[in-house]
Amino acid sequence: MIYCSYIMELQQRLCPSRFRFGVFQVFKERSTEMGDIKVRGKKEDEDEKAEVDIWNYVFGYVKIAVVKCAIELGIADAIDKHGSPMTLSQLTTTLKCQPSRLYRIMRFLVHYQIFKEEPITKDSIGFALTPLSRRLSRHGERSMAAMILLQSSPVTLATWHSLSARVLDSGNSPFETAHGKDVWSYAEENPRHSKLIDEAMACDARVAVRAIIEGCPQVFDGIKSLVDVGGGNGTALSMLVKAFPWIHGIDFDLPRVVAVAPKVDGIKYVGGDMFECVPKADAAFFMWVLHDWGDEECIQILKKCREAIPQDKGKVIIVESVLEEDENDKLEFVGLMLDMVMMTHTNKGKERTLKEWKYVLGEAGFTRIDVKPIHAVQSVIEAYI
């Protein structure tokens, strides 16, 4: 103790300023070392994550390609029809596939937990459905197979190669660059692609409309007539009319679209152009239509809807994504993905924030809006005159 006191006194005489801050300097140096370790550790973690992530981007297309393969082969449908897990041999026979190649496909799908393995007997393993693979069945209630087939089709994929050119230039959309005409003109001349679009929209409608019916049925209280603007083959409207039988539905779309739409009791089918006129009804309904258009076009369409609905109690019901930062929304990223889809497929379309929705609705003459989240990618926006 005496020795320590002597050393400290000597240090103070030789270098008083250093002694004054010596103890704090030691702590500072040690703290700095610990901070450096934390920074290095964080940097190493980020580097490791980057190493994994970059390979996911390098081969990101593989996942969608293999999932598309599974849909085209009908793997989920075969297992569902069988009613229990199927061995590789059973799947090979049913699907008429080459065994070793099918095994490699299934190994990949099991790795990503799209399908799972379950023991059938003590000596055999079968492939079983998961909640995710059930969505790959073409006929399931929550099927997204048609959407995947549309987004992975050669026609759609070709557009992505021109995305950077789209960002650099304000010219045509990547879809027009790839195919020489806009998506609507192309669909009109190519029935196969038109059918893909209709089926994809229908499969999403089955999911979203169910979420609306279960999550906010009060939206349709007091509505006796409802016009579905851009209603396609009428999937969404037929579900709404069935859930709310007091509603008389009007499926309004291009003449070529409504001409082939399945006819349902309680629904009138009207062909026309929403930029020129919208059939009169208590309320106008949009689902994934307005995001295809720029602000000016949306305002024009909404003004036509305002003319079609009662001035005192009419409203517009919009089922679209609302881009808002919400860490509790697990589907938030889908809106950002869709925004990129709009950039490639349309000239002016985009996903909108709440502020942007308020702008187009306000410019169209709507004074009040109400936004209701549902268990889906979209939200329900009610707009009143």
N, C-alpha and C positions, 0 to 999 in steps of 0.2 A: 504493500500500500504506500509506504514511504518512498519506494523506488518509483512508483507510478507518479506520485506527486512531484518528485524531483524532475522527471522527464517532462511532465507537462509544463512545469515552471521554466525549464530550459527552452522548450519549444516557443513559449510565449515571449521570452527575451529575444530569441534569435529571429522569430518571424511572427510578430503579434497579429498581423492581419490574417495570416493563414491559420493560426491557432483559433482566432475568433470564429472562423467559419469551418474549422476542421471537422468537427463532429457532424455538422450539417452536410459538409462536402461528402463525407463517407456515405451518409444516408442517401445523398443525391446520386452519388456514383452507383451505389447498389441498386437504387430505384431505377436508374437509367438502364443498368444491365438487365434488370427484370423486365423493364419495358421493351428493351431490344429483343429479349427472348420471346415476349408475347407477340411483338411485331413480326419476328421471324417465323414464329409458329403459325400466325395468321396467314402470312405470305405463303408458307409451305402448304397450308390447308387449301388456300385459293389456287395454288399451282396444281395440287392434286385434283381438285375439282375441275379445273380447266382441262387437265389431261383427259379426264373422263368425258367431260362435256364435248370437247372438240371431236372425239370419235363418234359421239352421237350425232353431231352435225354432218360429219363426213359420210356416214351411212344412214342418215335419218330417213332416206327414201325407202330403205329396206323394210322397215316396219309396215308402212302403208302397203307396200307391194305384197308382202306375205299375208297381211290381213285381207287384201283384195283377193289373193289366190284362195284363201280359205272360204271366202264368200262364193267365189265362182265354182269351186269344187263342191260346195254345199256341205261342208264338214259339220257345222252346227246343226243344220237341218237333219242330217243323217242321224246324229246322236240323239237329237230331240225325238225323232220318229221312232228310233229304236227303244227309247224309254229308259235306258240305263247305260252305264259306261260301255264303250266298245273297244275291243282289242285292236291292235294294228292290223291283224289279219282280217277282222270283220270289216274295218273301215276300208281296207284295200279292196276287198271283194265288192262291197257296196258301191264305192266310188269309182271302181275300175281304174285304180291308180297303180303306179310302179311302187312296190313296197319300200325300198330303201329311200326313195325320194320323198315319199309321204312321211316316212319316219323323221327325216330331217326337218320337214316342215312342222311336224307336230312337236319335235324337240324345241324348235324356236318358239312356237306358240306357248308351250308349257313354261319355258324359261321366263317369258313375259307375263305369265299368269293369265293368259287369255283362255286357255284350257287348263285342266289339271289332271293328274294321274291318280287313279284309285285302284286298289286291289280288287280283282274280280274273284279269283280263287287264290289258293295258297301259292300257286305257281305262275299266275298271270296278272298282268296289269292292264287296265283299260283307261281310255281317255274319256273325261267327263266334262260337262258344261260348267261354266262359271257365270255369275251375273253379267260379266263382260261379253263372253262368247254368245250368250243368249241374244244379245243385241246384234249379233252377226247373222242370225237366222232371218231369212227373207220374209217370214210370215209371222214373226213374233209381235206382240202388242207394242213392245218398246224397241222394235227393230230400227237400226240406223244403217242397215245394209245399203239401201238405195242412196243415201247421202254419201257413203264411202265410195260407192261405184261412180257417182257423179264426180266427186272431187278427185278421184284417181283415174278418170277416163283420159285417153290420149288428147281429146279436144281441150279438156280443162288444163291438163298438165303443160301443154304447149305454151300456154299464156305466161307462165311464170318465168320463162327465159327472157322476157322483155321487161321485167319489173324495173331493173336499174335504168333502162332507157326511159321508162315512164316517169321516174323520179327526176331525171335530168331534163326532160322535155315536157311541154304541156300539150302535146299532140294527141293522137289517138290512144285508146286504151290498149294494153297488151293483147286483149282478146282480138281487137280489130287488126292489130299488127300481125298476129298469128294466123288469122282466118279471113282477113279481108273484109269483114263486116261486123257490126255489133252483135252482141249475144242474142238479141231478140230476132234480128233478121236471119241470123244463122239458124236459130231454132226453128223458124218458120220454114226454112228450106231443107232442114234436116230433121225429119220426124223422130228418128232414133234418139238424137240428142234432146229434142223437145220432151220426149217421153221420160228420159233420165231426169230432167229438171222437174217435171211434174211429180214423178215418184219420190224424188228426194224431198221436195217440199211437203209432200203428203206424209212421209214418215216422220218429219220433224213436227208437222201439225198434230199428229197423233200423240206425241209426247207433250207438246206445249199446251194444246187445248185441254188435255186432261189436267194439267197443272192449273190452268185457269179455272176450270169447273170445280176443282177441289179446293183451290186457294182463295178465289174471290168471286164466287157465283153472284154476289150482290151487284156486280157490274151490269148484269143483264136484267135487273129488276125494272119493271115498267116498260120494257122495250117490246113492242108488238111486231115491229118489222126491222130487219137488219140486212143491210147490203154489204156483202163481202167484196170489197174492191180489190181486183186482182186475185180473185178467189181460186184460180186454177181449176183443178178437177173437183172442187167442192168438199174435200175431206174435212177441213176445219169447220165449215158451215154445217155439214151434215151431223157432226158431233155436237155442235152447239144446239141445233134444232132438236136433236134427240134428248139432250140434257134439259133444255128449256122449251118444252113443246108448245108453249103459247106464242113462240116467235115464228113469224113467217119470214123465211130466208130468201135472199136474192143473190145468186152467184153471178157476179159481174166480172167479165174478163173479155179478152179479144175473141171475136167470133169463132176463130179456128179452135180456140181452147174450150169454150163452153159447148161447142158442137160435139165433142167427143167425151165430155164429162159424164160419168155415170149419173143417171137421173134418180133423184130421191124425193119421196113424198114430202111436201111442206117447203120445197125449194123451187123457185122460179129461176130459169137460166136466161141471162140477158147478155148479148154480145155488144161490145161498144168500145169507146176510147175514153179513158178516165180523164184525159186532158181536155176533152170537149164537153162531156156531160156525165153525171153520175145519177143512177136511178134514185128516186125519192124513197126515204125510209126514216124511221125514228132515229136510227143511228147508223153510222158508217163504220165498218170494221176493216182494219188493215193488219196483215201479218207478213212480216218480212217482204214488204213491197217498197216502202218509202226509202229504205236504205239503198235502193238501187239508183236513186236520183239525187241530183244536186239540190241546193237550197231553193233556187228559183223554180225548178220543176215541182218540188214538194209543195211550195206555197201555192202554185197554180192548181195542183191536184186538190189540195185542202180547201181552197176557195170554192172549187166545184162541189166538194162535199158539204161545205157550209151552205151552199144554195139548195142542197138536196134534203137537208134535215130541218125539222121544225125549229123556228127561231127561239121559242120559249123553253123547250125541254130537250132539244136534240143534242147529240154529242157524237164525237168521233172516238173510237176505241182503237188504239195503236198497240200492236204487240211487236216490240222491237227491243234490241239491246240498248241499254243506257250505260255509256262508259263513265263509270265513277270508280275512284279508288276505294275499295272496300276489302280489307284483309280477311273478312269473314265470308266473302263470296268466293267459293271454290271454282266457280265457272267464269270468273272475271276475265281470265286469259282468252276465253273463247271470243269475246267481243273484240279483242285486239286482233285475233286471228281473222275474224270476219272482216275487219276493216282492211286488212291486206287483200282479202278476196275481192272486196269491192274495188280496190285500187286496180286490180288486174282485170276484172271482168267488166267493169263499167267505165263510162267516161267521167262521171262526176259523183258517183255513189260513194257513201261513207257511213260508218257507224257514228252515232252522235252522243255527245255528253248531254246532261240535263239542260245545261245552259243553251246548247245548240237546238235542242228540241223546243225549248221555250221561245227561241227566236223564230223558227219557221212557223210555229203555231200562232204566235203573236202577230206575225206579218200576214197570216191568212185570216185574221180576225177573231181568233179564239182568245178569250180573256182569262180563263182559269183552267189549270190542269191539275191532275191528281195522278201520282205514280204509285203503282202497287207492285212490289216484288213478288215473283212466283218461283216455284221450284223448277226453274228452267233457265235456259240461257237468256231469254227475253224477260222484259218487265211489261206490265200493262199500264199504258198511259191513257187516261181519260181526259179529253179536251172539250170544254164547253164554250158556247158562244157568249 
